[in-house]
């Protein structure tokens, strides 16, 4: 792989032990980026290190909870100590807390503190340690859920919506040297989605869920990681303050869906 400008750079990836975060770690390592990734599960982090060559390949793991303000600073300080420089930040870790009318105050506080507040804290610490005079890039993982209403998802959707505004404001304040963008995936086949099949698997459910997307399928974590790599790279040098829809056409669809049951003049 050869995405312009990534080779020999450094990155912090939060929530990098599984799903989209792990795919980002793998993609950036393949591009020659030195990576520090975080996660709450030590065993999962150790497994990723073992599978990808660990420190011999410029890959390091730090275990902790992103909702902990002290851990956010520890992560950025550790990356700076290991690498001697800070180039990229990928804010990916985010609680999948989906509560609606039954949401407790604790649900709200957890979702916000481990979500957009943690993203903001990481950005603050990242900039504090590296400064804003040298080129750099930040990518915040958002979601189509930040732009639409979904049943019983007040907490998650509101928190993802906050990420969009955080991205815009941070992009304004950190310009012109540090670019800040977001990515909004649609449905991506991760372990969380797999759980929702209740053991029936992808073959049974992708034909159903795929109809929410123009591409008729769910995304792959590696496809989202490719968009992350692009936004961090020099190829995206003109892009900042954007929320890129890596959603297979999810947000482009209207109430008629794929149009399979539409019947209006000129549609046939």
N, C-alpha and C positions, 0 to 999 in steps of 0.2 A: 504494500500500500504506500501511496505517496501523496498525501494531502499537503498542500503547500504550507511550509513554515512550521509544521508540528515536530519534526525531528529534533531531538535533544532538548525539547522544552519540558516543563514540569507541570503537574496537575494534581489537584485534590478532587477526589470523587467521593461524595457522601453516599452512604447506603450502597456500597459496591460489592456486596457479597452474593447478590442474587438478582434475577430479573434484568431490568433495563440498566441498573447501576453496574452489574457485573459485565454486561455487554459493552458498556462504556469503558470499563477498565480494560477489557480485552482488546477493544479497538484502539484505544490510545497507546497501549503497550505495543501493539503491532505497528503503530506509526512511529515508534521510537521515542515516545514520551515517558518520562519517569513519573510514576504515579504513587501517591499515598491514598489509599481508600479506607473508608470507615465502615463500621457495622457494629451492631450490638452483640452478635453471636461470635464468640472467639473461635469456636470450632469451624464455623463456616469461613471465617477469614483465613484461618490456617489452611483449610482445604484449597481455597483459591490460590494462596501463595504456593502451596505444594504443586498445584497443577500448572502453574505458569512461571516457575523458575525463581520466584521470590526475589530477594535483594540482588541476586545475580543478574536479573533482568530489570533492575531499577524499580521493583515493585515492593511496596511496603503497606502494612496493615496496622490500623490503630482501632482498638475496641472502645466503644463508648456510645452514649446516647446524645443525639444532636439537640435534644431539648435542654441539655445542660450547658449553660452559658460558659462555664469553665472549660468544658470539653471542647467547645468550638475554638477557643483560643489555643488549647493544647494541640488540636489538630493542625492549625495553621503554623504554630511555632515549631511543631515536629517536622512538618514539611519543609519549612525554611532551613531548619538545622540539617536535615538529610540532603537537601538539594542545593542549598545555597542561594536559591532564587524561587520566586513564585510567579508563574506565568498564567496558569488557568485554574478556574474553579468551576466544578460541576455540582450544583446543588440538586441532588436527586432524592435523598432520604426524605420520606414523607409518610405520615401515618394514614392508613386506609381506614379511617374512622367514619362510618356512614350512619349518622343519626339524624332524625328529623324532628317531629313534634315531641318525641320522647328524649331528646338530647338533654343531658344534664350539664350543669356548668362545668363539671369536670371533663366531660367529653369535649366541650368547646375549648377549654384551656389547653388540654392535651393536643388537640388538632392544631391549634394556632401556635403553641409554643414549639412543637416538634416539626411544624410546617413552615409557614411564612416567617415567623419570628426567628426560627433557626436559620433560614435562608438569609435573612437580613443580618443576623449576627455574624454569620460566616463571611458575608460580603464586607462588613465593617472591619472584622479582624484581618481579612485578606488584604484590604487596602491599607490598613494601619501598618502592617508589617512590610509590605512591598512598595508603598507609595502609589501615586497615580501618574507619575511623570513618564514611566516606561510603558510600552504597548503591552496589553494583556487582554484577556477575555473571560467572561463569566457566562455560564448557561444555567438557567433555572428550569427545572422540569415542572411544567404545568400540566394541563389536561384539557380535553374538550369539555370536561365537567366544569371547568372554570367559566364557561361561556353559555351553558345551557341549564335548564331546570331538569332535574331528575327526581323521581319519587324517593322520599325518605333520605335525602342526602344533604341536608342543610349544612352540616359541619364540613364535609369534604369539599363540596362545591364552593362554599363561601371562602374556604381557605385557599383553594386553587385560584379563585377569582382574585384574591388578594395578591397572589404571586404575579399576576399580570400587571397590576398597578405598581408593585414593588419593582418589577423589571423596568418599567418605563421611567420611574423616578430615579432609580439608580443609574440608568443609562444617561439621563440628563446630567446628573451630578458628577459622574465619572468621565464624561466626554472631555476631550477628544481622544485620549490615549487608551482608556479601558472600555471595551465594548461589553454591553450587557444585553443578552437576549434570552427569550424563553422558547420552549418547544411544547406544543400541545399535541400529544399522541391521541389517537382514537383508542379502540380496543386493541391491546397487544397481548399475545399469547404468553403469559407468565404463569408462575405457580399460583398467584392469586386468582387468575381466570380459570386455571385448571380446577381449583377447589370448587368453583361454582358449577362445574359439570357433575358434581356428586358421583364421581367414579365412572361416568359414561364416556369421558374423553373428548378429544378434539374432533374425531370423525363424526360424532353424533351432533355436536353443537356448533361447529364452525359454519355449516350451511345455514343455520338459523341466524346466528349473530353476524355472520358475514353480510347479511342483507342490510345491515345498518351502515354499510360502507360502499362507496361506488366501486371499489376494487373487488367487492364480493368476498372479502377475506379479512381476517385479523392481521395486524402487523406482527413482525418479528422483533424481539429486543435488539438484534443486530442492526435492523433497519433504522431504529431510533438512534442507536449509537453512531451510525453513519452521519446522521444529521447533526449530532453533537460535535463530531469531529469536524464537520464542515464549518459550523458556526465558530468554533475555536480557531480555525485555521485562517491563514492570510487570504484564502479564497473568498472569505466572507468579510473582507476588510471594510466594505461600505455598509454593512448591516449592523445596526444597533437599535435598541429600544423596540425590537420586533418580537412578536409571538408567532413562531412558524408552525403552521398546521401540518404535522406529520401524521395524518389521520385517515389516510386511504379514502378521502372524500367524504368523511362523516359529516363535517360541518357544512358541506356544500349542498347536502340533501334537504329537501323540504318535506312537508307533510305527506306528499305522495310517494315518498321513499324512492325506490328504484323505478317507479312508474308502471309496475306490473299490473296494477288494477286500475290505472288511469284510463278514462274514456272521455276524451274531449276533442273538439274539432282539430284535426291536423295531427293528432297524436299517433295515428296508425299509418 
